[in-house]
Amino acid sequence: MNTKSPAGLTDRVVVVTGAGTGIGRATARAFAEAGARVLGVGRRVDALEETAAGHPGIAVHSADLSAPGAPEKAVTAAVDRWGQLDALVNNAGLFRMMPLADTDAAVIAALFDLHVTAPTLLAQAALPHLRRSRGTIVNVSSTYGHKPAPGAAHYGASKAAVEHLTRSWAVELAPDGIRVNAVGPGPTESEALAAAGLPDTAIEQAKKAEAARIPLGRRGEPEEIAGWIVHLADPANTWLTGQVLTVDGGLELV
C-alpha cells in the first residue's frame, strides 16, 4: 500500500457526486485539500455551497442525476471549466428500507436509477476524457452490497450492481489505462436516515443498534471513508483496479 500523501492529485480534475452532505462533502473537501480541482455535484445548491465554503478548489453544479441529460451536463461542466477530467467519484445515493411485503415499484426504480443508471451514464460521458488522462473511477457501494440486509433488499441489490459494474468496468477499461475501484462504507454519520423519512427517535434507535453490531463499536465518520476514496483515486496507485474496499469497522465479518 502506498502511504505517501497524494501529491499526484495536484491540479487533477475530479467530479464528486452527492457532494452536498456526508461522505460526498468530506470527499470533495479531501480532494481539494490534496490540491485537486473538484466539481461537487448534488441536488441542493445551499448544501453544495456549504461544502465549497473555504475551499477555493471546489466548484459546484446543481443537478438531479436521474434527470435526462444530467450526467452529461455534469461532466461537460467540469471539462468546460478546467479542460480535462481525471477522476469520477460516483457517490450520490439513496437509502430506503422496504420489506418485501411493502414493495413499491417506484422506490425500486429510484434506487436503480440513482445507483446504477446515473453512474453508468456519468462514466459513459466521462470516458473520452478519462481515456485521454488515463484516469480513474471510484464507485461508492455499501457493506450491504455484499452482506444481506433484511428489510432493505433492493437497496442492497442496487449496491451489489455497483460492485459488479466496478469489476466489469475494471476489466473493460484496463486497456485504456483507466482504473476502476469501489469503496463499500458501513453505517456512517450522514443525513441518509433522515432523508429516508425516519423520525428522530427511530434514527437514534437505528444508530445505536448499528453501533452495537459493529465490532469496532461505533458508526463511521465521513472523513474516514473520504480518505480511502482519495487514496484509490491517487494516480500513484498504478496497479490497483477492480477492487471493492469495505470500510465498515468490521461489520461485514459478523
N, C-alpha and C positions, 0 to 999 in steps of 0.2 A: 504493500500500500504506500502510495506517495504521500508523505506527511508534510511536504513543503507547502508554504502559503500559495494560493492560486494566482501567482504573479502573471501567469499566462492569460488571465482574463482581462487584463488591462486593455481598454478600448474595444473589447469584443461586444457585439450587439446581441442582446438576449430579449426574447419575448417571454413574459411570465403571465399566464392566465390565472384568473382567480386571485388577483393581486391586491384586492381591497381589504382583505382580512386574513387572519390566521397564518397558515403555512405560506400562502401566496405573498402576503405582505412581508413576512420575515425573509422569504426567498428573494424578493425584489430588492430589499434593503441589503441583504448579504452580497448579492451580485454587485450592487452599486458600491459597496464598501470595498469590494475586491477590484474596483476600477472599471467595471463593465458599464456599458450604456444600456439601460433597461427600459423596455416598453411594458408598463404594467397595464394589463387588460382586465376589465371587470365590468359589472353592470352599473355600479353606483359611483358617480363622479365624486361625491363627497368623500367616500371611503378611499378611493384611489388617490385623491389629493392629500388625504391624511398620510397615506403610505409614502407619498413623494415628499412630504414636508421635510425640509432639512437635508434632502438628498438630491442635489442638482443632477446627478446621473440618471434619475428616473423621470421619464415622461409618461403620460397616462393616455389611455384610449378606452373610452366607454363603449361597451358592446354587449349584446346578448348573443353569445356564440352559437346559440341554437337557431338564430335567425338566418335566412338565406343570404349568402354572400358575406356574412360577418367574419368568418375565418380568413377569407382572402383579404378583406379590408384591414384586418389587424396586421397581417404580415406586410401588406403594402405600406401601412403607416410607419412601420419600423424601417423598412428599406428606403422609403422616400425621405425619411428624416436623417438616416445615418449612412445610407448607401450600401449596406450589407446586412447579413443576418448570420450569426454564428451558432446560436443555440435557441432551442424552443423548449419551454417547460410547460407541459400540459398538466396544469394543476386544478383548473376550475372543476368544482364538484358539487354534488347534491346528495344529502343523506336523507333517506326516507325509511322508516320502519313500515313494513307492510306484510303482515302474516298472510299465508296462503288464502285463508278464508276471507280476507279483505282485499283480495287482488283487484287492482284498478288499472285498466289498460293505459290510461293517460299517464299514470305515475311510471309504469314500466317504460313507456315511450320517452318520458322526460329524462329518466336515468340514462337510458342508452343514447339519447340524443346528445347529452352533455358529456358523458364519459367515453363514448365510443365514436359517434359520428363527428362531433366537433373536433376532437383531437386528430381524427383521420383527415378531415378537410384542412385543418391547420398544417398538418405535416405535408399534405399534398401541395398546399400553396407555398410552404417554406422550402420544398425540396430543391428547386433550381438554385436557390441562394445557398442552401446548405451544401449542395454539391460543389459550388464554387469555393466555399470556405472550408470544405471538409469538416463540417460542423457536427453538432450533436443534438439529440433529442432526449429529454428526460421526462418520462411519464410519471404521474403520481397515482399509485394504486392504493392499496389498503391491506392491512393484515387479513381483512375479510375477503380479499381477492383470492385467498388460498386457504382460509380457515372457515368452517361452517358458521353461519350467522343466523340462528333461528329467529324468525320474525323479520329478517332483512335479507332474504334470499336473493331478491332481484338487485338490490344494491351490491351484494357480493358478486353476483353473476356479472354485472356490468364492470366491476373491477377485475374480475377474472379475465374478462375480454381485454382489458387494458394490458394485463400481463402477457396475454397471448400475442397481442399486437406488438408489444415490446420485443419479444423473442423473434417473431416473424420478420419485423422490420429490420432487426439487427442483422439477420442473415441476408435479407434482400438488399439492404443498403451498404453492406460491408464493401462491395467492390467500388463504391463511390467514396470510401473513406469516412462514411458517416457512422458514428457510434450511437447506439440506442440502448438506454438503460432505464430502470424504474426504481422508485423508492416506494415501499409499502409501509406507511405510517400506521401505528396503533392509535388508540384513543389519545387525541391531542387537544389541548386547550384552544378553543376557537368558538365561532358563533354557529357551528353546524347544528348542534342540538336545538338551539333556539330557532334557527331557520327551518328546522324540520317541524316546527309547530308545537314542541313540547312545552308545557307550563314550567315555571321556575322550580316548583317543588319536584317535578318529575326529572328535571335536568340535574338537580343536586343529587337525587337518588341514583340516577344513572351514572353520574361521575363517581360516586362512592362505590357503587357496585363494580364499575370498571377498574378502579384503582385496586380494589380488593382482589381482583383476578390476575392482575399483572405482577409477575414475580418481583420486579423492582419496586413495587408498592406504590406507584403513582402514575398519573397520566403524563404524557409528554408535553413539552413546550414547543411552540412553532419553530423557534430558533434551532432546536436540536434536529429537526427534520431539514430545515433550510441548509444547514451546514453540509449535510450529505448530498443534497441536490447540487449545490455549488461544486462540491468535490467531484461528483460524477461528470459535471459539465466541463471541468478543468481540462484544457487541451493536453496537459501533461500526462493524463491517464490514457495513453495512446493505445493500449491493448485490452481495454475493458469494454465489452459490449455484450448485450443480450442478457444482462443480469437484473434480477429483482432483489433489491436490498431491503429487508424488513427491519424497520427501526421502531420497536414497539415494547421495549422493556422486558422482552421475553414472552409476551402474550401468546405468540404463535406456538410456543412449546408446550403449553398446558391445555 
